[in-house]
Amino acid sequence: MWKAKVVVTYKPGILDPEARTIHQALVSLGYTDFNHIETGKYFQLTFKEKMTRDQAEVIAREVCDKLLSNPVIQKYTFEMAEVSE
């Protein structure tokens, strides 16, 4: 069985207001050692047992492109892991 671990973040140059708010809060708490903070979303997709790794990768990419990310302002990465249940 395969699992895709997906991380979606903003592309460079796209405003990330949540990250900016977090950065300001950290500075106000005395944590000034950060140049950049980035926020994102994490998804886990667990595929049915009979699916091959190649099939799961194709579907994971399609799901990321069509639903989990906005390709205009976001980018994604994913890694496949074999799981046993």
C-alpha positions as CSV (number, residue, x, y, z in Angstrom):
1,M,0.0,0.0,0.0
2,W,1.3,3.5,-0.8
3,K,1.0,6.8,0.9
4,A,1.7,10.2,-0.6
5,K,2.9,12.9,1.9
6,V,2.0,16.3,0.3
7,V,3.1,19.8,1.3
8,V,1.6,22.8,-0.4
9,T,3.2,26.3,0.0
10,Y,3.1,29.6,-1.7
11,K,5.3,30.3,-4.6
12,P,8.2,32.8,-4.1
13,G,7.0,36.4,-4.3
14,I,3.4,35.6,-3.3
15,L,2.2,37.3,-0.1
16,D,1.8,34.9,2.9
17,P,-0.1,37.0,5.5
18,E,-0.2,34.1,8.0
19,A,3.5,33.8,7.9
20,R,4.0,37.5,8.3
21,T,1.7,37.5,11.3
22,I,3.6,34.6,12.8
23,H,6.9,36.4,12.2
24,Q,5.7,39.6,13.8
25,A,4.5,37.6,16.9
26,L,7.8,35.8,17.2
27,V,9.7,39.2,17.0
28,S,7.5,40.6,19.7
29,L,8.3,37.6,21.9
30,G,12.0,38.2,21.4
31,Y,12.7,35.6,18.7
32,T,14.6,37.7,16.1
33,D,16.7,35.0,14.5
34,F,14.4,34.3,11.6
35,N,14.8,35.9,8.1
36,H,11.9,34.2,6.5
37,I,8.9,32.1,7.7
38,E,6.7,30.1,5.3
39,T,3.3,28.5,6.0
40,G,1.7,25.6,4.2
41,K,-0.7,22.8,4.3
42,Y,0.1,19.1,4.8
43,F,-2.0,16.2,3.3
44,Q,-1.6,12.4,3.5
45,L,-3.2,10.4,0.7
46,T,-3.3,6.6,1.4
47,F,-4.0,4.6,-1.7
48,K,-5.8,1.2,-2.1
49,E,-3.7,-1.9,-1.7
50,K,-3.8,-3.0,-5.3
51,M,-2.3,0.2,-6.7
52,T,1.3,0.3,-7.9
53,R,3.7,3.1,-6.9
54,D,3.6,4.5,-10.5
55,Q,-0.2,4.6,-10.5
56,A,-0.3,6.3,-7.0
57,E,2.2,8.9,-8.1
58,V,0.2,9.8,-11.2
59,I,-3.0,10.2,-9.1
60,A,-1.2,12.2,-6.4
61,R,0.1,14.6,-9.0
62,E,-3.3,15.0,-10.6
63,V,-5.0,15.5,-7.2
64,C,-2.4,18.2,-6.3
65,D,-2.8,20.0,-9.6
66,K,-6.6,19.9,-9.7
67,L,-7.6,20.3,-6.0
68,L,-5.0,20.5,-3.3
69,S,-3.1,23.5,-4.7
70,N,-3.7,26.6,-6.8
71,P,-1.1,26.4,-9.5
72,V,-1.1,30.1,-10.0
73,I,0.1,31.0,-6.5
74,Q,1.1,27.7,-4.9
75,K,3.6,25.0,-5.4
76,Y,3.7,21.5,-3.9
77,T,6.0,18.6,-3.2
78,F,5.2,15.1,-2.3
79,E,7.0,11.9,-1.4
80,M,5.8,8.4,-1.7
81,A,6.1,5.9,1.2
82,E,5.2,2.3,1.3
83,V,3.0,1.4,4.3
84,S,1.8,-1.8,5.6
85,E,-1.4,-2.2,7.6
